[in-house]
Amino acid sequence: MSGMIPVAEALARVLAGIPGPVSAETVKIAEAAGRTLAEDVCATRTQPPFRASAMDGYAVRSTDVATPPATLRLVGVSSAGHGFTGTIAAGEAVRIFTGAPVPDGADAILIQENAEATPQAVTAREPAAPGRFIRPSGLDFKVGDRLLRAGDTLDPRRIALAAAGGHGNLSVRRRPRVAILATGDELVAPGEPARWDQIVASNGLAVAALVREAGAEAVDLGIAGDTLAALDQAIGRAVAAEADLLVTLGGASVGDHDLVQSALHAQGLELGFWRVALRPGKPLMHGRLGRMAVLGLPGNPVASVVCGLLFVVPVLRALLGDPHAAADRSEPAILGCDLAQNDLRQDYLRARIETAPDRLPIVHPENRQDSSMLFILGSAEALLVRAPHAPAAKAGEPCRIIRLDRRIL
């Protein structure tokens, strides 16, 4: 077990090798969902740009309806997109609808429930307080206000805010390119015929899904067999694709058939480390090949997903300009069972959770934690994080979990 480095140190070393965020590009706002802002977004217009009615009713001078009943002459209509351009004088009112501009001279809205109207006049049955039901110009934001910050991910609410602020185009980080290479003679692509001694390649699809969910582009390099020639060709395709990150799956250890390190070294790999004190995922490799970062993930399916969450996703956050790429995204929970003392590796146990509105979630680790068992990972709702050398713990004690039943961003 010698030579392993802690998870936190491994992540710090990986992120220290990221030279900075990827370049920016301009996209239409209709195509910006899921992208990461490269610049702050400031309002180019005031919202609302005029005093607006918050209710259907009548724009009036509050002094004219202070002592109801009071009858006023109707002099026009103000509707959304068709504002009344005149000025209300004493004894006058304008029919008004929600969102429409409040005419000059009016300082109150007489809601229609408190009025009786004819085609020529309206009678107030209740007073209308000054300013009530009127949204002032700039209530939401004003020209020059910062609406969004560089690094924000553009979800539906932020898209709406940028659009309301007058932006038809946005400056976003280009999607980082992640080349994904599965390795091993034992692998076949999903849906292809498999020999009795082969298995279906699933890791690449899982990592590609993580990559896309994190806002990056996945470049599928396929499956390379256990030969240096096949690996050399695949690595060359990653370089030709100008990938920002190459993720290899399997073959990064030191067995007779683990050739990935050898192939990468032959092309100039600067090795950072290749063993981390975590479970699952000890044989994790990191290095650089020219401008391209390299992460060699274990071949075990569960280990590759866990390492993808712990290392690939933070790398993509850093490439997208997130200053908090290394932030701990675990959250507190309560143990649902007793646990024995841990050894020198940091554990990520697949677990179920039970929730209630008045307490922290209670976490129940699965009985079987074999890193080849995708069925258990697929039904797990969280990873229970146990530090190296953690003492024995009792049910009811606090713990930390990484939720799997939520999006990663």
N, C-alpha and C positions, 0 to 999 in steps of 0.2 A: 504493500500500500504506500510505500515511500514515493516521494516526488509529486504527490497530489497537492493542488493548491485549493484554497477555500473558494466557494462560489462567488462571494463578494469581490475577492481579489481578481478572480478570472474575468468577471464582468467589467471591472474597472480597467483591466488591461485590454480587453477587447474594445471598449469604447475609446480608450486613449489612442487607439490606432485609427480612429475615424478622423480624416483630415478636416471635416466640416460638412455642412449640409450640401446637398446637391443643388444644382443651378435652378433658377426660376424660369417659368414660362407663363405666358398670358393665355387664359382660356375664357370662353364665354361662360357667363354665370350659369346658364342652363346646363353646362357640362362640368360644373365645378363640385358637385356633390362628392364627398369623401376625400377631397383634396386638402392639402395643407397650405395655409396662407404663407406667402413669402414676405409680405409687407403688411403693415397696419392698414386697416380700412377705415377711412374717415368719411363722414357724411358730406355729400356734395349738395344737399338740399335740406331744408328744414321740414320736420314732420310733426304734426300736420303743418302745411305751409300757410294756413289761415286759421282763424277761429272757427271751430267746427261744432255743429250740434251733436250732442250725444243721444238725442231722443227725437222721435217724431212729434211735431207740435207746431208752435207759432213763435217766431222771433218777435219780441216785444221790448218796450222800455218798461223796466220794472215799476217806475213811478206811475205809469198809466194803469197798472192792474193792482196797485197796492190796496185798493178798497173795492173788492168785488161785491156784486157783479159789475163788470166794466166792459163795455162794448167798444171794439176798435174796428176801423175800416181796413179791409184786406187790400193791399196794394201790389201784391205779387207773390211769386213762389221761388223758393231756393231749394234745389235738389242736388244730389251728388253729380258733379260734372256740369251743372247748369246753375251757377250761383246768381243770386239777385244782385244787380249792379248798382241799384239806387241806394239812397239813405232813408232810413225810417225816421219819420217826424212824429211829433206828439199826436197821439190818437190813432196811430197806424200800426199795422202788424203785417208780417209776411209768413205765409205757410212755409214750413221748413221740414226737412226730412233728415234722418240720421246720416251723419257724415257730410252734410252740406255746409257751405260757408255761412256764417252768421253775418247778416248785413250790417253795414255801418249804422250807427245810431241805436242798435239793439244791445241790451246788456243782460237779457234773460231769455229763457225758453219756457213758454207756457205749454206744458205737455198736453197732448190732445185729450187725455183722460179728464183734464180739468177745464175743458173748453166745450162750448157749443158753437157751431159755425153754420153760416149760410154762404152762398156764393160770394156775397159782398162784405160780410162782416163776421167777426168772431167775438164771443162773449166769454170773458174769464170768470170762472166759478171759484177759483182759488188764487191767491197771490202767486207771483213768480219771483223768487229770490234772485238778486243780482248775481250773475256768474254761474248760477246753478245750471247744470246740464250743458255747459259750454266748455269745450276743450280748447285751451289757449294754444295759439301758434307756438310750435316748438315744445309741446308737452312731452313728446317722445324723445326727440333730439333736434339739435340745431346744426347748421352748416359748420363744418370743421370739427365737430365732436368725433372722438375716436370710437368707432362702433365695434371693431374686432382687432385682435392683436396678431402679429406675425406668429406663426406656430399653431394657431387655432385650426382645428379640423372642421371643415365645412359640412355640418349636418343640416337638416331641414330648417331649423330655427335660425341658424346663422346665415344660410342662403337667403332666407326671407329678409333678414335685417340688412344684409348687404344690398339686396335689390331695392328695398325701401329707401336706402341711403343714396340711391341714384347710380349704382354701378352695374353696367352691362357686361364688363369684363373684370377679371380678377387675376392678380399675380400670385401664382401658386408654385410650390416646389414641384419639379418634375417627379414622376414616379421613379423611385430607385429600382434598378434592375437587379433581380436576384436569379442567378442561374442555379438550377437544382439538378443534381446528378445522383441517381441511385446506382449502387454498385453491387455486383455479385452474380456469379453464374446461377445461383439458386433462384433468381427473381424472374418473373414473367409479368407482363403488363396486365392490368385488369381486363377480363374478357377474353384473353388469349389462352389457348390450350396449355396446360401445365403437365409436366411429367410428374411421376410419383414422388420424385425427390426435389421438387421445386415448390416455391410459395409465391403468392401474388404480392407484387410490390405495392404497398399502401403508404409508406412513409412519405414519398414524394408528393402524393396528393394532399396529405395532411399539411405538410410544410407549405405547399403552394397556396392552400386555403388560408393559412396564417399570414403569409406574405401579402395576399390580396386584401385581407381584412385589415392589415396594418397600413394600407395605402400604397403598396409597391406593386411592381410588375413581375410576375413569375415567368422565367424562361426555362422551359422543360428541356433538359439535355438527354432525357431518356434513361436507359439502363446500360451501363458499361459492364462488360464481362471482366473476369479476373485475369486480365492481361495488361501489361504496361502499355501496349500499343493502343488498346481500346480506351484506356484511361487518358493517355496522351491526347488522342483525338478529341475526347469529350472536353478536356480542360482547354484545348485550343478553341473549341466552339464557344466556351464561356468567355475567353479573352476576346474573340472576334465579336461577340455580342456586346462588348463593352459593359459587362456586368459590374455593378458596384460591389456585389457580394456573391461569392460562390459557396453554395452549401452542398457538401457531399454527404451521402447517407451510407454508412457502413464502410468497412475496410480501412479504418483509420488507426487500428491498433497495431500490434507488432507480430501477428501470426504469419504463418507461411503464405496465406492467401490474402493478407491485408496489405494491399499494394498502393493504396491511395497516397500515403505519405511519400513513398518512393517516387511515384509519378509526379507529384507536386514538387518535390525537391529537385527532380531532374529539370523542371522548368523554372527553377529559381525561387522556390518558396522560402520566405523568411519565417521560420517556425517560432511562434510565441510560446505555446504550451500544448500539451496533449492529454493531460490527465487532471481531472477536477474531483474534489472530494464531495461528490453528490451521488445520490441514488434515487432514480435510475439515471445513468448518463456519465459514468466515470470516464470512459475513453472519448472525451470531447477534445477536439483539436482546434487550434486557432493559429492563424498566421496571415501573411500578406504575400500576394503574387503580383508584383508591380503595384499598380494603383488599386487592385482588386483585393478586398478583404476575403478571407477564407475561413469558414467554419466547417469542421468535419464532425458531423453528428453521429452518434452510435447507430448501429443497424437495428437494434431492437425497437419495435414500433413505438412502444410507450416512451422509451427513453428519447427517441427522436422528437416526439411531440413535446415532452417536458423541456428538453433543451431548446426546442424552437421557441417556446414561451419565455424561457429564462434568458436566452441570448440572441436569437434571431430578431425577435420583436424589438428589444431595446436598440439593437443596431439600426433597424429601420427608423425608429423614432429619432435617433441621432442624425441619420442621413436626411431626415425631414426637418431638422432644425429644432427639435425638442430639447430645451436645456435641462429637462428633468428626465432624460432617457433612462438613467440608472435608478430612478425613484423606486422605493419599495411599494409594490402594489398589492401586498397582502393586507388582510383585514382581520380584526379580532373575532374569535369564536370561543366556544366552550367544548372541551372534550366530552365525548359521550361514552368513553370507556377508559379503562386503565391502559397505560403503555409502559413497556419496559425501558430501561436506560438505553440511550442510543450510542452507537459507536462513533468513529471519527468522521463519518460522512454525513452530509446534510441530506435528510430524507424529504421526499415529496410523495406522500402516501395518497393514493386514490381513495376518495371518501364520499359518503353521502351526507347531506345536511338536512336538518329539520329546523324550520323557522317558525317564529311566532312574533306578533307585533310588539310585544313588551319585553323582549330579551334578545341577547345575541344568539346567532345560529348555533345549534349543537351539531358537532361533527362526529361522524362514525366512520372510521377507516374500514375499508374492505378487508376481509380476512386474508385474501390472496393478493399479493403485490408483485407477482412475477412480471417483469418488464416486457414480456412477449404477449401479454393478454390484452388485446384491444377491446374485447367485450366489456371488461371491467372499466377500462378507461372511458368507453363510450357511454356507460351508464353513470359514471362518477359526476358529481356536481362541484367538486372542489379538490384541490391538492392540500393536504395537511402538511405544513412545513415544520420539520423538527431539526433543530440546530445540532451540529456535531457535539457529541458527549452530553446531550441533554439528559438530565436525570430522569428517573422513573416518574411518571405522572399519573394522577388519579382522575377518574371521571369527575367532571365538574370544574376542573382547573382550566385557566385560560390557555389559549393556543392561538396560532396564526394560520390562516388559510388563504389560498389563491382560488378565487371563484372560477369555475369552468362553465357555468351556466349563464355567462354574460359575455358581451362583446369585449374584445381585448383593449379597445381604445376608450 
